[in-house]
Amino acid sequence: MIHNPFILIIILLAVEFSIIYLAGNPRTKHLFSFLPSMFWIYFLPMVLSTCGIIDAKSPLYAGITKYLLPPTLFLLLLNIDVKAISRLGPVALIMFLAGSFGIMLGIVISFILFKPLVGPQFWSGFGALSASWTGGSANMVAVKEALNTPDAVFLPMVIVDTIVPYTWMGILVALAVHQKGFDTWNRSERGILDDLARRTEHFAKQAKQIIDPTKAILIVGLALLIGRGAQLLSVYLPTGHNVLSPYAWSIILVSTMAILLSMTPISRIPNTGANKIGKWILYFVLTSIGARASLSNAAQAGILIGAGVVVIVIHISILLLTARLIKAPLFLVATASLANIAGLVSAPMIAEVYQPGLASVGLLLAILGHTLGSYIGIITGQICRLFI
């Protein structure tokens, strides 16, 4: 068994960059069409630790998560375009928030129903899942640490987070051919789609840029400084009878600071590569979390997939009810759902499937989810905790 911290870091980096390379290679990227690269980056170190190749109890892993996760969140949230999101208009934003509320409600109800089967200790795991299904994987990892979710609880949730969203996406794609019939039955105001096209016509995805090493070092240094500062400050903030741990406070502080700075000229400095660097660091953090887990903890995943289905049913019910009340088209039902549950990659795809040319709507709603996910996950987890 390998215990040397330096060699462990090399192994984790090798796993990360191998998966990133294979997922981006035209010859092999189809292998990641169902199980995404994020899953394998977490899963492979877990296999190595389960097989006894690397030390599953090395203190290195906790240190990686503790000191790198807060600055990672800062880098991922720094380039959020708040003005572009606000220009989506009230109907799109209401539909997205209805989807988020449906996830929160579904998570709490599902936890209450499945608690006798999986155990009360899963309250934090359901909180982490709600963070992913309203934001994304980065939010899930952040809330996992903020709620002190045990690795034995987190692994089954990762499996649920992988299988259920992709299955749900397939169902939504199949339903795209029925949107005319739905909109007629719902008396949807189709003019909303033209309005969204006008509102997003000036929005463009950030062009691929060559990362300037000097600017990259400066932005990473700023992220590390703010991340560490948040951790030092968090120990002085109230825990409210252990409702909010100091680490949870550090996640909240870093996320809030990043959102505030995203509205300043700092976020518009070109060639910093903040988002890309943030993803690389996040993947590395995820390898360290996977290395602490064990395949023996996956036994309850089957039951929890059923819990995930319950969440989806409640989530889509809330969305359909909201769409009925405000006469929103099926396009926004599907896009708001995937913007919550599947995130930045899948939401623009489903938006394009339903209405070619409106992929930016899905992207902006997913970015909004990425902004709110950590807050929602912490709140939902604590609500679940009330029922243990």
ABEGO torsion letter per residue (X at the ends): XBABAAAAAAAAAAAAAAAAAAAABAAAAAAAAABBAAAAAAAAAAAAAAAGABBAABAAAAAAAAAAAAAAAAAAAAABBAAAAAAAEAAAAAAAAAAAAAAAAAAAAAAAAAAAAAEAAAAAAAAAAAAAAAAEAAAAAAAAAAAGBBAAAAAAAAAAAAAAAAAAAAAAAAAAAAAAAAAAAAGBBAAAAAAAAAAAAABBBBBBBBBBAAAAAAAAAAAAAAAAAAAAAAAABBAGGGABBAAAAAAAAAAAAAAAAAABAAAABBGAGAAAAAAAAAAAAAAAAAAABBAAAAAAAAAAAAAAAAAAAAAAAAAAAAAAAAGBBAAAAAAAAAAAAAEAAAAAAAAAAABBGAAAAAAAAAAAAAAAAAAAAAAAAAAAAAAX
